[in-house]
Amino acid sequence: MKQTNTVVAALIAALLLPPVLAPATGAAHRPPQYCASTSHPELADRLSRELTAPARGRDTTLAFAIWDEQTGLTCAHHPTMPYQAASIIKVSIMTGVLRRAQEENRRPTPQEEAEVRSMIVDSDDQATTTLYNSLGPAFMKRTLEVSGMDDSRLGPDDRWGRTQVTAADAMKQLDVYSNRSDVLSPEHRADGLRLMGEVAPDQRWGTPHGAPHGVTVYVKNGWAQFPDKTWQINSLGIFTATGRRYQMAVLTDQNPTETAGIATIEQLAQHVHHALE
């Protein structure tokens, strides 16, 4: 437990570091230093340069957090800026359902299993609303708290998609299933990962783009159109292979089209996958 908490604390601390900006006027231009790795500084420098392209011109509409277990690499851009969660909050709702069953010393009921599956695999909104209402705001707040999502705020009434999250907190959603053992039991963590690994093919865009052959992909995406016709596009991904585990959380808004938002995330993801291949 103590070792796991130390790893998580180090990751979170690294994610909260702001990018190192270019030197003052008169010095040679230097791209933002989004990434850091004590053991692999050249990898961090290279990936920082590559991530400049998808981040350019989107300072207030793109946030990301990246972590690789093997190299200790962390990358962050606006990790504490709040964004509307849309359907990525379904990962936390799933955590709430599994946590409740765990606290009651039972397996999820057949109905809960069916609704969680619809919510994650098919991104079914009705199933999500049913589960969200069954948990209630008090239990959902507690779920966010135990997950370490201190900067997240639930949406008004039952509008779960309007929950505010940050890229750092979105990574903590993934941590529950990847590198923490104090929120869910191994069995419940495996249940959640399995469903994220079975997400419908037409919803496996975003962070999985460019994943190397042999890497197992676990994903949950979110998308919503605002009244001004712009789009919120978010993507979470955990990637595992023998001796390798890394994850990404990418949040975007003010996208002119759904396709444009997906393309931004996929450009970023491809750079990450290639760098860590």
N, C-alpha and C positions, 0 to 999 in steps of 0.2 A: 504493500500500500504506500509506504513512504517513498519508495523509488518511483512508482508511477506518478504520485503527486508532484515529485520533483521534476520529472520530465514535462508534465503538463504545465507547471508553473514557468519553466524555462521557455516553453513554446509560446505561452501567452505573453510573457515579457518581451520576447523577440518580436511578436506580431504587433505589439503596441508601439514599437519604436517607429518614428516617422521616417520616411525616405530621406536619405542624405541628399540635399539639393546641390546644384552646381555651385562652384565657388563664386565669390563676388565678381562684379564687373572688372575686367582687366585680366582675370585669370583664364586659363584654358578651359573651354567648355567641357563639362563632364556630365554624363547622363545621370538621372536619379539612381541612387543605390537602393533598389527595392529589396534586394536579397542579401542574406548574410549566412556564412558557415565558417566556423572556426577551423574545421578540418579540411574544407574544400573551398577556400576563398576564390580560386580561379573560376570554379563553377558558379559561385554566387555573382561574381563580376560579369561573367558571360551572360547568365540568364537575366541579370538586371538590364543589360544592354538590349537584349532581345525583347524584354517586356515593355520597353519604351514605346514601341510602335502601337500596340493595342491600347496603351494608356494615353498616348498623345492626344491632346485636344479633348479629353474626357475627364478632366480633373475633378469635377463635381458629380459625375454620373457613372463612375466606375470605382469599385472597391474590390480588393481581393486579398486572400490569405492563403499561403501555400506552406506545406510542411512535408519534409522527407525524413523518415526515420534513419535511413542508412547513412546519409551524409550530414545529418543535423541541419540541413538547409531550411531556412525560413524566409519567406518573402511576404511583404505587406504593402498595401497602398490604400490609404484612407481606411484603416481597419476599424476605427471607432465611429465612422459616419453612419447614421441610421438610414435604413432603406425599408421599404415595404417588403414583407417577406413573401407574399403570395403563397404558392404551394410548397415552398421549402419548409414552412412551419409544420407541415404534415409529419416531418421527421420527429419533431418534438411532441406532437400529439401522439404519435406511435409510442414514443418514450413514456408518455404519461399513462397510456393504456397498459403497457407492459409493467411499468413501475407499480401501478395500482394492483394488478394481479399478483405481483411479487409481494407487496406489503400484506396482501390478504392470503398469502401462502397457497396460491393456486395457479393453475394454468389459465390463460385467457379462455373465455367461453367460446363455443363454436361461432356464435354470432359476432363476438369481438374479433375473432380470427378472420372471419369473412369480411367484416367491415374494414379492418386494418389492411387486409390484402387489397381490397378495392381502392382504398385511399392511397396506398403507396404504389402498387403495380399499375393501376389505371388512372390514378389521380382523381378519383371520384369525389366530387365536392359534397354530394349528399351524404355519403358515408362519413366524410370528414366532419360535417356539421353534427351528425348524430353522435359521433365519438366525442367531439369537443364539448357538446352540451352535457353528455353523460359525465364527463370529468368535472366540468364547472370551472369558473375562473380561478377560484381559490386553489384547486389542485393543479391547474395549469401553471399558475404563478409559482407554486412550489416546485413543479417539474423544471421550470426554467432556472430556479434558484439552485436546485441540486445539480443541474447540468452546468452551473457556473455562468449562465447567460445573464449576467447582472445588468447589462445595458439594453436588454430587450424589454419591450412593452407590449402587452396584449392589445389587440384591436378593440374598438368599442363594441359593446353588446356581444353578439356571437360572430362578429366579423373577423374570424381568425386570419383571413388573408391579409388584413390590414395591420397585423402585428408588426411592430418595428424591430428590426434586427440590424446588427452590424456584421461585417465580415469576420471580425474576431469571434463574435458570439456564434456565427454560423459554423465556424470551425469547431466550436465547443459542442455543437449538435453532433458533429461527426465523431468527436473524441469519445462520446458515450459508447459508440459502437466499435471504435478502433483501438484506443489506448487507455481507457479507464475501466476499472473493475469495481468501482464503488457506487455506481448508479444502478446498473442492471446485472443480473446473474449471467454467467457465461451462456446459459441456455437461451435467455431472453435476448442477449446481444446477438447470438447466432440467428435467432428468429428474425430480428430486424435487418441484419445484413443480408440474409437470404432474400427477403422481399425487395430490398434495394438492388439486389442482383438480378431480379426478375422483372424489373420495370419494363413496360411495353416497348417494343422496338421503336415505335414512332416518337417515343419520349426519351430516347437515349442520346439526345444531342447535348451540346454544351461541353462540360468538362471531360467527358469520355473521348472527345475528338482527338484522334492521333495517338490513342493509347497503343503501346507496342503489343505485338503478338505475344500471347502467353500471360498477359496481365488480366486479372479478374477485376471487373468493373462493378462498382456499387454506386448508384446515382439517384438523385432526386432533384428535379427541376421545378421552377416556378415561373409563371408568366401571367401578366394582367395588363389590360389596356386602361389608361387613365381617361378622364373626360376630355382632355385636350388632344386625345388620339395618339399620344405617345405611349410607349410600352415599357413595362418593368419586366426584365428578364434576369433570372437568377439560376445558378447551377451549383450543386454540391456533388463532389465525387470522392470516393475512397478507391485506391488502386493497390492491389496486392499481387505478389508473385513470390517465388521462393527467395527468401532473404531480402525482400523489398516490400515496403509499405509507405505510401505517400498519399496526400489528400489535398484537395483544393476547394475553396469556397469563393465564388465570384458573383458579385451583385452589380446590376446595372439598372439605370432608369433613364428617362428622357430619350429612349430610342425611337427614331422616326417610324420604324416598322419592327415587327416581331423578328423578321429575318435579319435585320441589321443588328439587333441585340444578340441573337444567337451567333452571328458571324464574329462579333467582337470577342465573345467568350471562347469560341472555338479557335480563333487566332492565338489567344493567350494560352489556351490549354495545349495546343500543338507544340508551342515553344517549350512548355514545361515537360511534356512527355518526351520530347526529343532530348532535352537536356539530361533527363534522368534515366534515359534508356540504357 
